[in-house]
Every structure is written in C-alpha cells, then in structure tokens.
Amino acid sequence: MSKAKTVLLVRTCLPSPTPNATQVSYQWAEAVKQQFEANGWRVHDLAVKDALQKKVEVLLQQSETDVFLFYGHGLPDQMVDQDGIVLIDEANLQLLKNQIVYVVACWTAKDLGVVAASTVRCYLGYDKEINVGFGLYAEYVEKCVNKGILAMLGTPNCTIEQARQHIINEYNHWIDHLTFSAGVFNPLNRYFAAVLRQNRDALAQVFGDEKTTI
C-alpha cells in the first residue's frame, strides 16, 4: 500500500471581541482541510495554540509532508504565528524543502516567496495586503483564495500556474457579478468589487516550478 500524501495546515485565530481577519480565514482553512481528508490525504492541522513556530518546526523535522498551507497574518519576509512572532522566514525555510507552499496571508510573497523559490517545489501567495471582507462578502473572498488549492486537489494534473489562473478567473467572475449583475443599483457591491480587484492584483507570480502538480 502506498504512503498517504500528507498536508500540513497551519492556521492562526487571534482572540477578539469582534470578528477579525484570522477568525474569518481560520474557517476558510477548515473547508480546505475537509476536502483534503475527503480525498484520502493525511492532514496535520496545527491551529490556534498549536500554530506556533516551535511546534511547526518540530513537526516538519519529524514528518514528511507534501503540501504546506498557511492561513493567517504575514509580512513581506515572514509568516506570523499565533503569538505574533516568526513562523516561517528565511532562517527556517529549509524545513519546507521540496514542498508545495500555498499561503493565504498578506505580503509574504513579496520577499519570502522570492527567497523560497530555490528551496520549495513552488510557492503561491500574495505580495500586497489582502482584504478578507465581511458577512456575505467574505464568502466571495473565500471562493477566490481557496480556488487554487482546491483546483489542484480536484483536477487531475492541474499545475500550480493553472491553479493561479483559476484564482484570477474566480476573482474576475465575482468582480463582474458585483459590478454588473448585482451592483447596478448597489454602491456597496461596486465598492467590494474594487476590493476583490485589489486582492486579485496582489496575487503574486508562482515562485519555483510552475508545472508542479499535486
């Protein structure tokens, strides 16, 4: 029997009396986790109090993983853990050697993604700030940010570059929907279409092997 493929999912969720970005993206990650499990993958889910640098490093050192997913806050040169310190940066990037890295966070592709190209199999993320939205609008963003990894998971031989294009197409679909179909008489819809456009334009190029598949 072949070894089950393994994904490491890291998702932060910061406490707050009102909903914040990590609380929203935490739920988006749950949907992706369920899809991986439904497809027979083993999922290491390091969430909230387990989404810490030391715990992630130990697991990466002790386990062979194929895909690394991160949902949370980011800076140009790092992913940020639950305690607000570095989770992944250039210093421990070698722990992601030969992995598919898919990041739903602001900024990380600006510097970290560039550096990662020579270590990981591929890296896909955002190089500017992204907006998670609120209420119904958050559902539109979820469809977009998760589209790429779900396309790779559900479509045979879907490459990471094709996954990137799926994300862009999904953004374009909802931008058009909010601008024309739903937005003709709704200024808020048109405003959020502009937010989606900003997110779309923040999606960076693929760093590493663009032909990588799951």
N, C-alpha and C positions, 0 to 999 in steps of 0.2 A: 504494500500500500504506500502510495506516495505521501510525502510530508505535506500537511495542510499549509497553505500560504498564510502568512501572518502579517497583520497590520497593527501598528502602534498608534493609537489615538490619544492625543494629549489635548485636554480642553479645560480651560480655566473658567471660573464662575465667581466673580467678585461680589461680596455681600453689599447690598444697597437697599434703602427703603423704597426706592423707585427702580423700575427696570433699567438696566444698563446694557451696554453692548455685549459684554461677556455672557450675561444671562440669556440674551437672545441667541447668540452664536452657539452657546452650550446646547441648546435644543436642536439647532441645525445639525450639530455633530451627532446627536442621538439618531437622527434619521439615517445618516450615512452608516453609522455603526450597525444598525439593524439590517441594512442592505448587504453589507459585507458578511454578516453572520448568515443571512438567508442564502448567500452564495457559497457557503461552506468554508469561509475564512475563519481563522482564529483571530480574535480581536483582544489585544491588551488595551484596556480602557483606563488611562491614568487621568482621573477627573478630580477637580476641586483640590482637596487636601493632598491628593496624590500627584497633582500636576506640578511637581517641584523638580528643580534641577537634579538633585541628588538621586531621587527615585527614577527619573528618566534615564540618567546616566547608568545606573546600576542595571536597569532592565535592558538597555541597549548593549551593555557589555556581556550580559548573561544569555541573551536570546537572539536568535536570527530572525530579523524582520525584513519584510519586502517593501512595505509602504509605511511612511511616516506622515501622519495627518496632525495638523495643529490648528486649533480654533482658539483665538484669544487676542491679546494685545501684542503689537510688535513695534519695533524701532528699526531704522534703516540697517543696523548691523546686528540685530538680535531678535529672537522670540523671547517673550517675557513670561515668567512662570507665575503661579498663584500668589506667591509672596512679593511679586513686583521686582524680582531680580532676574538675572540672565537665565534663560532655559537652554537655548542653543545659540552659540555665537561661533566666531572663528576658532576659539580655543578648544571647543569640544566637537566641532563639526565632523571630525573624522569618524565619530560614532555613527554617522549616517552614511558611511561609505557604501556606494552601490545601491542606495535605496531610492525609491520614488518618493519625492517630498512634495506635499500639497498643502499649502498654507492659506488659511482664511484669517487674515490679520492685516492691519495697516503696515505699510512701509518696508517689510522685511526683504522684498526682492530688490530694493534699491542698492544695497551693498552686500548683504548676506547671500542673496541669490547669486550674485556675480561671483563671489568667492567660492560658493558651493559647487559651481559648475565642474570643477576639476576633481570633486570628491564624490558627489552623489550621482546616481544614474540620471536624474533630471530634477529640476526644481521649478515649481509653478506657484506664483504668489503675486502680490500687489506691491508696487513701488511708490504708492502715494497713500494718503488717507482714504479709507472707505467708510461709507455710512451704512449702518445696519437697518435703518428705517424704524418704523414704529407701527404697531397694530397690523392692519391688513398689508401695509406697505412692506413690512418686514418679511412677509411671505413671498413677495416678489423678489426681494434680495436673496432669500434662501434658495429659491429655484435657480437663480443665476450662479451663486457661489458654489453650490453643490453639483451643478450640472456637469462639470468636467470630470470629476472623480466618478460620478455615477455613470457617465457615458463610458469611461474606461472599464468600469466593472461590468456593465451590462451589454456592451457592444464588442463582439469578437474583433481582436486586432486593432482596436481603437488606440491610436498613438497619443502621447501627451500633447503634441501640437494640434492634433484633431480635437482633443478634449478642450484645449484652449479656444479653438474656434467655436466649439459647441457653447462655451460660456459666453463668448461675444454674441453669438446668434441669439442666445436666450435673453441677454440684455437688450438687444435690438428689438426682439419681439415685444417685450414689456414696455420698452420706451415708446414704441409705436402705439401699443394698446393704450397707454396712459395719455399719450399726446393727441391721438385722433379718436379712437373708438370710445374711450371713456373720458377723455379730457376736454372735449369741445366746450363744455359749459362748467368745467370744474378746475379752477385755478390751482387747487391743491394737487390734483393729479398731474397737471402740467409741471408744477414745481418738482414733484417727486420723479417725474420723467428725467428732469435735469440732474437729479441726484443719481439716478441709475446710469446716466450718461457719464457722470464723473467717476463712478465705480468702474464702469467698463473701460474707460480710458486709463485707469490706474492699474489695470491688469498688465503685468509685465510680459516680456517675451519668455519663452522657455529657456532656462539655463541647463546645459547638459545635452543629452541625446534626445533630440526632438522625436525620434522614431520609437522611443521606449513604449512598450505596452505592458499591461498587467498580465 
